């Protein structure tokens, strides 16, 4: 996957577009899975904000001030998505 500059917002948009193209609600299920995690109990944030909250304690992309913040957020996104897909397949 190539999204140009490695920014969390670009990757998030790519993943959302891919999810919309698939039309199978996998991202809705991903959001619900994340929301059931103890640290997110009762949260109404979207999946991308939940992931930022896990990493930085804040749900806004404004916390990504440096390229290494974006890189960490992207790595976390794919790790958690992989974890979800693995748990859903099992």
Secondary structure, DSSP 4 states (H G I P E B T S, - for coil): ---SS--HHHHHHHHHHHHHHHTS-HHHHHHHHHHTSGGGTT----HHHHHHHHHHS--SGGG--SHHHHHHHHHHHHHHHHHHHHHHH-
